[in-house]
Every structure is written in structure tokens, then in C-alpha cells.
Amino acid sequence: MCPASKHSYELFFYKKSRNCIFNFLELIVSVVTFHQTRVQQI
């Protein structure tokens, strides 16, 4: 396995995991804002 392909492979997984983390953060933010709006309405 040549180093170049290994590097791009790691970079691919790094981007994938980073997207996963960002998606998770967005989910948390949306849930928190949703609860805040629910509380304000009640």
C-alpha cells in the first residue's frame, strides 16, 4: 500500500468522522432550541 493512497484514505475517514460530529452537534442544537421554544409557548 503506497503512502499516498493511505493518506487520502485517512483524510477521507477524517472528513467523514468530522461530518458525523458536526451533524451530531446540529442535532443537539436543534433539539435544544426546540425545547426552548416549547417552554416559551407553555
Secondary structure, 3 states (H helix, E strand, C coil): CCHHHHHHHHHHHHHHHHHHHHHHHHHHHHHHHHHHHHHHHC
